[in-house]
């Protein structure tokens, strides 16, 4: 979907990761298991939805979500603000992580030390089960290719799938995997299709919370778009609500 490709039916994408779950807060791999949003995750969705709605004001928009409930509930905060139906596409669900789903990084290291060593070294992880990265990218790209015509589509998805989708749209090869930091919970990235193909316009943006500003000044550690959207805003280090992938090796899927 890069240079020379035909123009897609939708030329602007907002790739939005779901809000936080208790498993995100605990650093537990979710994969295709389906823990619900926690109180902070629901608050994140409620805070973020008006920001996204403002970005789409007056535009013809699509809203498409993974079928996993944490994504559906996040998307549900935006649907009434846009006045559009919520479409569900299981191809946007998270990377299946096989036997690692439901475990923390420490539990994986304890129960599957050889697999964990492969993961830490950036090698394939035989015996874990789940999905291959290429298969995740292929299904997410197919979901984009099948979108009906619209100015913008908001895709509500997951950390691992968002990463593989962005990499696939930009045509990044294996040697460039994980060039971009993973999306934080309820953060989004914006891509635009131009003459040369897809371009990443903004990455890992978030809505500000009141406590994160003081006197109109960005507080230390804040990574949100204040006063303007930042171009490539990626988290510096693991934090509450992050996934086991933040600060982890450069291959493999996000926790969900």
N, C-alpha and C positions, 0 to 999 in steps of 0.2 A: 504493500500500500504506500510505497514511497515513489520516488521520481518516475515519471512516465505512466503512472497508473491513471485510469479513468477517474474523473471526479466522482466522489461518493454521493449518495442521496442526501447525506447530512455532512456539512462541511465544518461543523464546530462541535466538539465533544467536551463535556464536563464529566470527568471520571471521579466519582465521589465514593469514598470509603465509608462504610457504616459506622455508627457510633459505638462507644465502648461497651463491652460486656464484662462481667466479673472475671471471665477467663482471660480477657485482654489485660485486665488490671493485675492478674496473678502471673502473667507471662506463660499462659498455657496454650498449647497448640490446639486450634479449633478445627481447621480443615473444613470438612463438610458436616461435622456435628453442628448442632444448632442451639447453643445457649442464647438466651434473650439479651437484649440491651439491659444494662443496669441503670440505676437512677441517673448517673452521670451521662451515660450514653443517650438516654432519652432527652436530657437537658441539652446535650451537644446538638442533637438533631433539631430541637426546637430553636436553638440559637442560630444555627447555620442556615436553616431553610429560608428565612427572610433575606439573607445575604444573596443566596443563589437566585431567589425570585427576583431581586432587584437587578441582578446581572442579565436576567432574561426578560425584563419588562418590555412588553410589546412585541416580543418575538414569537414565532411559531415554534413550539418546543415539544419534544418527546421526553417522557420520563419512563425509564426502563430499569427494573431492579432484578437482581438475583432472586431466586426463589427461596433462599434461606431467610428465616424470619427476622434476623437482626438487620438485614438489608431492607426487607419489605417495610419494617417498622420505621427505619430511617427515612425511606422514601415517602412514607405516609405523612411525614411532617411537611413535605414540600408539595405534594399533589394538590391539596386544596388551595394553596397560594398561587399555583400556576393555573388551576382550573382545567387540568387535563387528566385523562384516565391514567392510572398506573398500569404499565405493561410488565409482565413477569417473563423472564427468560432464564431458564436454568443454566444456560451456557455462561452466565455471568457468576455462577456460584464459585466458592473458593476452591483452590487447589486441594485435591484429595491427598491426605498425608498418611493414609494407611494406618499402621500400628502406632504411629506417633500421636494420633488424634486423642485429645484428652489429657496428654502428659505435659509436664513442664520440661524445660531444657535439662534441669537437674535429673528428673526422672528418666528422661531419654538416655542421658549419659550413664546412669546407674543400670538401667535394664537392657540397653542396647549399646554397649560401649564400642563395638566395632563399627556399627552404623554411625554413631555419634562422631567417632574419629574420622570416618570418611566425610561426613558433613563439615566438620571443622576444617578439614583439608581442602574442601571445595571439590571433592570427588562425587560421582554418582553414589547413591545409597542403595545397594542391592538388598533385597529381602524385606524392605520396609513396606512395600505395597503402595497403593495410592496411584497417582497420576504422574506422568512425565511432564516436565515443563513445556515441551513442544506441543503436547496435546492440550494443555491449558491455554496456551497462546492461540492455537488453531481454533478452538471452540469460541473463545472470546472475540477473535477477529471475524469469525463467521457471524456472530451476533451483530457486530457493527455492519458488516456487509449486507445484512438482511433488514436493516432499519428502513422504514418508509421515508419519503422526502420530508424534510423539516429544516429549519435554520440551525437549530441546536438540539442535541440530545444529551440529557443527563443520565449517566449510567451509574447506578448505585450498586457497588460491588465490594470486593474484599481486597486486603492488602496484597496477597500473592497474585491474584488474578489481575488486579490493577497494574501491578508491575509488569507481568507478562504481556498484557494488552498494550501498554505504552511502548514497551520495547518492540513489540511486533509492528505497531503502527509506524514507528520510526525506522524500522528495518535494521535494528541492531542485531549483530551476530553474537555468537556465544562468547566471543572475546570481549564483548561490551556489556555483558549482563551485569546488572546491579550498578550501572553508572549512576543512576538516580537513587536517592534515599527512599525508603518505603513510605507510603502515605501514613500519616498518623490517623487515629480514629476521628472520623467526621471531617477529615481534610480532603481537598479535591485538587485536581490538576486540569488544566485547560489545553486542548489541542485544536489546531486549526489546519484545514486542508488548503494548501496554496498551490501555485503552479508546479513547484518541485516535489509536492507530496505533503505528508503530514509534518507539522512542526509543533513542538512543545512550547507553548507560549508562557505558561505559568505552572509551577509545580509545588505541591504540598501546601496549599493555602488553607487558612482556617479563619473562622469568625472569632473576633475578640470577645472575651468575657469582661464584665465591668471591673473585676478585681485585677485585670492584667494591664490596666492603664491608670496613670495617676497624673492629673493635670494635663492630659493630652499627650503624655510622653510614653513611649513604649517602655514597658518594664523589663528588667533584666531577664533574659531567657525567653522572652516572648517571640514567637515565630509567626504571628498572624499578620494580615495585611493592613497595617496602619501607618500612615494615612492612605497609602496607595497599595495596590497589589504588588507583591514581590515576585520577581521572575523565577527564581529557582530556590525556593525556600525549603530547605531540608532540615530535619532535626539533627542536633549536634550529638546527642547521646541518648541512651535508653532512659525512659521516664515512666511515670505511672500512666497506664493506659496504652503503653507501647506493646509491641509484640516481641516474642523471642528473637525475631529476625534483626531487630535494631541492635547494632553492635556485633552481629553474627557474621558468618562467612558470606562470600559473595555469590553463592549459589543456593538454590532451594527456595521453598515457598515461604510466604509469610504465615503467621499463625491464624489469620482469619480476619 
